[in-house]
């Protein structure tokens, strides 16, 4: 037989080479995946070994009394530090309302009986209550019993004058409108004047704008930084509206 022509032989060799190239690529990809898997397996083994080692060391340490003593001592130090910080916050909050060494503030509050400049025509009121409304005369009534002029209808059973329902002896109430109504009692004037004279500088911006007894009670009964502890919880979650001189009592955590 005659040997195949050169052209035919070259074509055959090219086909064999083309067939071998995909096989080589597949083998290389398989080796890469195997290496990645082996690397992950090694990492997992190392991690598990470290965890087991740390766990073993920790168990052995806990068996030693001096380690338990250190843990107890650190816990005691943390507890005492937290307690002292809480006490400092309490003292600081109470001192906010103490006498400050500065010139007396020229308050614009005018105290007059009834507080209404247009008693027979219109009444200002607390506006925001969903259930109750307090007008500037000191009446508190259900929202449905407010007249078109803003005053409470004094002829309905729900209307009460200078009511301190829901209020505690310290001047803190659980309902904002009752706080305002109780604050409007004429005999509260001296208490409010004393508070204004002793108010800390931090309260100047809040109370400098009020002009009469009613506006003062509206502002005083609103919750403020004095009503909360740790910036996110009320000192007293129930009686949190206060017209008195001091913030609500600090409840234990």
C-alpha positions in Angstrom: 0.0 0.0 0.0 1.0 3.6 -0.6 1.5 5.9 2.4 -1.3 8.5 2.9 -0.7 11.8 1.3 0.8 14.5 3.5 -2.3 16.6 3.5 -4.5 13.7 4.7 -2.0 12.9 7.4 -1.9 16.5 8.6 -5.7 16.7 8.8 -5.9 13.5 10.8 -3.2 14.7 13.3 -5.2 18.0 13.7 -8.4 16.2 14.5 -6.6 14.1 17.2 -5.1 17.3 18.7 -8.5 19.0 18.7 -10.0 16.0 20.5 -7.3 16.0 23.2 -7.5 19.8 24.0 -11.1 19.6 25.6 -10.0 16.5 27.5 -7.0 18.4 28.9 -9.2 21.5 29.8 -11.8 19.3 31.7 -9.0 17.6 33.6 -7.6 21.0 34.6 -11.0 22.2 35.8 -11.5 19.1 37.8 -8.1 19.5 39.5 -9.0 23.1 40.3 -12.2 22.1 42.0 -10.5 19.4 43.9 -7.9 21.9 45.2 -10.6 24.3 46.3 -12.5 21.6 48.1 -9.3 20.4 49.8 -8.5 24.0 50.8 -12.0 24.5 52.3 -11.8 21.2 54.1 -8.4 22.2 55.6 -9.8 25.6 56.7 -12.8 23.9 58.4 -10.5 21.4 60.2 -8.3 24.2 61.4 -11.3 26.2 62.6 -12.8 23.2 64.4 -9.5 22.5 66.0 -9.2 26.0 67.3 -12.7 25.9 68.7 -12.1 22.6 70.4 -8.8 24.0 71.8 -10.3 27.2 73.1 -13.2 25.2 74.6 -10.8 22.8 76.3 -8.7 25.7 77.7 -11.8 27.5 78.9 -13.1 24.4 80.7 -9.8 23.9 82.4 -9.6 27.5 83.5 -13.1 27.4 85.0 -12.0 24.6 87.2 -9.5 26.8 88.8 -10.7 28.9 91.8 -8.6 31.9 91.0 -10.2 32.2 87.6 -13.6 32.1 89.1 -12.5 34.8 91.6 -11.4 37.0 88.8 -14.7 36.5 86.9 -16.6 37.3 90.1 -14.5 40.4 90.8 -15.0 41.8 87.3 -18.8 41.2 87.6 -18.8 43.0 91.0 -16.9 45.9 89.6 -19.3 46.2 86.6 -22.3 46.1 88.9 -20.9 48.8 91.3 -19.9 51.0 88.4 -23.4 50.8 86.8 -24.9 51.5 90.2 -22.8 54.6 90.8 -23.5 55.9 87.3 -27.2 55.5 87.8 -26.9 57.4 91.1 -25.0 60.2 89.4 -27.7 60.5 86.8 -30.3 60.7 89.5 -28.5 63.4 91.3 -27.8 65.3 88.1 -31.4 65.2 87.1 -32.6 66.5 90.5 -30.0 69.3 90.4 -31.3 70.5 87.1 -34.2 72.1 89.0 -32.1 73.5 91.9 -31.1 77.1 92.3 -28.5 78.2 89.8 -26.0 81.0 90.4 -27.2 83.5 87.8 -29.3 86.6 87.6 -33.1 86.1 88.2 -35.0 85.4 84.9 -37.5 88.0 83.9 -40.5 85.7 83.3 -43.5 87.1 81.4 -46.1 84.8 83.0 -49.1 86.7 84.2 -51.3 84.9 86.8 -54.9 86.0 86.7 -58.1 84.2 87.8 -59.5 82.2 84.9 -56.7 83.1 82.5 -59.2 83.9 79.8 -59.0 87.3 78.1 -62.2 86.6 76.2 -64.1 84.5 78.8 -67.5 84.9 77.3 -66.6 84.3 73.7 -63.7 81.9 73.1 -61.5 79.5 75.1 -58.1 78.2 74.4 -57.8 74.5 75.2 -55.4 71.6 75.3 -56.4 70.6 71.7 -54.5 67.3 71.4 -56.4 65.0 73.7 -58.3 62.1 72.0 -60.6 61.5 75.0 -60.4 64.7 77.1 -59.9 68.4 76.6 -58.9 71.0 79.2 -59.9 74.6 78.6 -58.1 77.7 79.9 -60.7 78.2 82.6 -59.6 74.9 84.3 -62.5 72.8 83.2 -61.8 69.3 81.9 -64.4 67.4 79.9 -64.8 64.7 77.3 -63.8 65.8 73.8 -67.4 65.4 72.6 -68.5 68.0 75.2 -66.4 70.8 73.9 -68.4 73.8 72.6 -67.8 75.5 69.3 -66.0 78.3 71.1 -63.4 75.9 72.5 -64.8 75.9 76.1 -66.0 72.8 77.9 -69.8 72.6 78.3 -70.0 73.0 82.1 -73.5 71.7 82.2 -72.6 68.1 81.3 -71.6 65.5 84.0 -68.2 64.9 82.5 -67.1 68.5 83.1 -64.9 69.1 86.2 -63.2 72.2 87.4 -59.6 72.0 88.5 -59.7 68.2 88.6 -56.7 66.3 89.9 -57.9 62.9 89.1 -55.1 60.5 88.1 -52.6 62.9 89.9 -50.2 61.9 92.7 -49.2 64.1 95.7 -45.9 64.8 94.0 -47.7 66.6 91.1 -47.4 63.9 88.5 -50.4 62.6 86.7 -51.2 59.7 84.3 -53.4 61.9 82.0 -52.1 65.0 80.4 -55.4 66.9 80.5 -55.9 66.2 84.2 -52.4 67.5 84.8 -53.3 70.8 83.1 -56.6 71.1 84.9 -55.0 70.5 88.3 -52.1 72.9 87.5 -54.6 75.6 86.8 -55.9 75.7 90.4 -55.3 79.1 91.8 -53.5 77.7 94.8 -50.8 76.3 92.5 -49.6 79.8 91.6 -47.0 79.9 94.4 -45.7 76.5 93.4 -45.3 77.5 89.8 -43.7 80.8 90.6 -41.2 79.0 92.9 -40.5 76.6 90.0 -39.9 79.4 87.6 -37.5 81.2 90.0 -35.6 77.9 90.6 -35.7 76.7 87.0 -32.3 75.7 85.6 -30.9 77.4 82.5 -31.9 74.4 80.4 -35.6 75.3 80.9 -35.3 79.0 79.8 -36.0 78.3 76.1 -39.0 76.2 77.0 -40.7 78.6 79.4 -39.5 82.1 78.3 -42.2 82.1 75.6 -45.2 81.4 77.9 -47.3 84.4 78.8 -49.9 83.2 81.3 -50.9 80.5 83.8 -52.6 78.4 81.1 -49.7 78.4 78.7 -47.3 77.6 81.6 -49.4 74.6 82.6 -49.6 73.3 79.0 -45.8 73.5 78.8 -45.1 72.2 82.3 -47.3 69.1 81.9 -45.7 68.0 78.7 -43.1 65.3 79.0 -39.5 66.3 78.6 -36.0 65.0 79.3 -36.9 65.2 83.0 -39.6 62.6 82.5 -37.2 59.9 81.1 -34.2 57.9 82.3 -31.5 56.4 80.1 -33.0 58.6 77.3 -35.5 56.0 76.2 -37.7 54.9 79.2 -40.0 56.9 81.4 -39.0 57.4 85.1 -42.6 56.5 85.9 -44.4 55.0 82.8 -47.8 55.8 84.3 -47.6 59.2 86.1 -45.4 60.9 83.5 -47.1 64.3 83.2 -45.9 66.6 86.0 -46.8 70.2 87.0 -44.7 70.0 90.2 -41.2 71.3 90.9 -39.4 68.0 90.6 -39.3 65.2 88.0 -41.1 61.9 88.5 -39.7 59.5 91.1 -37.0 57.3 89.6 -38.3 53.8 89.5 -36.0 50.8 90.1 -34.9 49.0 87.0 
